[in-house]
């Protein structure tokens, strides 16, 4: 139980899971510090800005069905952090060149102006230290944890550590901490790549949909990112996601 834990907790990673965990622990009265390697919060909800326009190359939208989560979403909608994406979403079957409607209607939510608006809002009440990549995790006297970062900084005296980071980074840290069994469990988690491409059109693309699940193609998903709330005036911007298999096959192409 949270009430039985000593009160200093360190979380590695300021993505959605790390920030949600931090806020839950803080609500229970614990002292939480979050270390983030980047200069802003986001993780897989990062919104990029290139050439004067922004786009989401990671998470594209989310849905809400659990009552407690719907309540949170409604509050963030009223705060203009989250909005409903009203874009028309279809299914494209490349092999037959058919365009079909999805099998069921879904309400899709996005961050206003970009998905990163959500973790940025969550981070405002959390003690996040940016620009600190954790490189070493050690247990010292009295069972306290010390975290060392690439800047040479050392963060000491934590009773517990939460690793809300990609499995490769988690595996390295857990291995260094001496927990072979936990490192073996983490090693079994496979994180598959996904190639993402952003395109800005010179004029509006004349298609009847704003997003589509793509079948029988190297692509898995395409979306008119500029159709999302808060992207007004961005021009016609599209985001394309490749399938995991295609991305895995071409995983090293950027290094060649």
N, C-alpha and C positions, 0 to 999 in steps of 0.2 A: 504493500500500500504506500501511496505517496507520503502519507503522514509519518511513516517510519523512516523515510530517507533523510539523511543529513541535507542541509539546505543549500549547498552550492553545487550546481550542475552546469556542465559545459556541453554545448551542442555544436557539432561540426557540420556546417552547411546551412545556408540561409535560403533554401528553396522552400516550397510549400510545406513539405513534411517537417523540416527542421523548425520553421517558424510556428507551425500549428502546435508542435510538441512544446516549444518554448512557452507559448501563450497558455497552454494547458497547465504546465508546471508552475508558471507564475501565478495562475489563478489559485493553485493549491498552496501558495505562500512560499514557494521556493525561490532562491536567488539564482537566476539563469544568465549565463553568458553564451553568446553565439559567435563562433569564429567562421568567417566566410573568406574564401580565397580570392573572389572577385571584388570589384569595387562597388557592387550593388547587389541587392537581393534579387532572386529570380529562379535560379536553377533551370529546370526544364520549361519554365514559363518566361524565359528571357525574350524580350522584345528588342530586335535589332534596328538600328537606324543607319541606313546607307544612302548616300546621294540625296538627302533631304526627305526621305520617306521612311516610315517605320513599318515593320512587319513581324509577325510571329513565326519563327522558323521551328519552334518546338511544339508544345501543346497548342492545339487549334481552338478548342472549346471544351466545355464540360457540361454534364447534366446533373440534375439534383432530384432525388426521389425520397431520401430519408427525411422525416419531418424536422429533425434537429438541424440538418444541413440546409434544408429549405429556409428555415428561419434565419440562418446566418446569411444566406444568399439574398434574401429579401432585404435585410438590413444594409447590405453592401450595395444593393440596387438603389435604395433610398439615399445612400451617401454618394451615388453616382460613381462608384468604383467598378461595379459590374453592370452589364446591360444584356438584354436578350439579343441574340443574333437572329434577325428575321430573314436572313438570306435563304433563297431557295436551294435546297440540297437534293441532288439526284444521285442515281447510280448509272455509271457509264460502263457498258460492256464493249470493250475494244474489239473483241473477236467478231461480234455481230453488228457493231456500230449502232447499238441501241441505247437510248436514254430512257431510264425508268425511274419511277418514284421509289423512295425507300419503303421497306416493308411495314414500317410503323412511323407515326409522327413522334417527333422528339423536340422538346424545348431545349435549345442550346444557349449556353451563357458564355460570355467572354469578358475580359477586362476592358473597360472603356479606354480607348486609345492604345490598347495592347494588353496582352495577358499579364505582362509584368506589373501592371497597375495593382494586381491583387497582392502579390508578395510584398510590394513596396508599401502598400497600406498596412499589411499585417506587421511589417517590421518597425513601424513608427513607435510602437509601445514596447519594443524589445531591445535589450542591450546587445547590439550587433557590432562586432569589430571587423571591419572590412580590410581586404588586402593582406590577409594572413592565411597562408596555406600551411596546414598542420603537417609536419613531417615525422614527428616522433610522439609516441604515446607511452608514458612510463608510470608505473605505480611505485610510489616512494613510501616514506615512513607513515605509519598510522593508516595505511591503505588509501592515501590520497593520490590523486592522479595529477601528473604534470604533462602539459602539451607544449611541444616546441615547434616553432614555425620557421618558414624559410627566411624570415627577416632577422632571425636570431632571438626573437622574443620568446619568453617562457611564461606560461600561464599555469600557476600552481594552486594546490589546495582544493581540488574538486573531489567530491565524494562519489560522483558518478559522471560518466561520459556517454553521450548519445551520438552515434555516427550516422548522420543523415546525408550521406554522400554517395557517389557512384560506387558500385561493388569493388572495382579495381582499387580505388583509393582506400576503401574500408579494409580490404584484404591486407594491403601493405601495413596499415596502422595496427590492425589486430595481430598480425604476424610479429611485428616488432614488440608488441606488448607481452609476448610469450604465451598467448592463448592458442595453442595448436589446434585444439578441437573446434574452437570458434572460427579460426582461419579456414579450416577445412569446410565448414558449413558455408562460409561466405564465398569460397572458391567455386562452389556448386551453382552460384547464381550467375546466369549468363545475361549480359546486357548486349543486345543486338543493335547494330548501327542503323541509321536512317538518313539517307542523303536528302537534303532539303535545298530547294532552289527558289529564289525570289526573282520575279520578272515584273518590270514596270513597262506597261504597254504605252505606245505613243497615242493610242486612242482606245476607247472602250471596246473590249472584246465582245462581239455580237453573239453571245450565247444566252440561253434562257435560264441558266442556273448560276448560283454564286459559290457553290461548293459541290464536290462529287466524290463518291467512293468509286474507284476505278478497278475494274476486273480485267483479267487476261492481258496485263500490261506490266512493264517495269514500274509504272506509277501505281500508287495505292490510294492517293488522296490529292485533290487539287482544290484550291479555294481562292475566291476573289477576296483577298484580305482587306481591300479597301471598302468592302461592303459592310464591315463590322462597325459597331458604334464607336465614335470618336476618331474615325479615320477619314472624315470628310475633307475633301480637297487634296487627298493624297494621290489623285490620278487613279488609273486602273492598275492595281498591284495584285499579282497572283503569287501564291505559294504552292509549290509542288513537292510532295513527299514520295520518295521511291519506296518500293517494297523492301522488307528486311532482307530477303534473299538477294535482290539486286544490289542493295547497299553493302551486304557482306562480301559479295563477289568483287566489288569495286572499292573495298574499304581502304586500300592503300593507294588509290589513284592520285590522291592529293600530294603524296610524298614523291611521286615520280616526275 
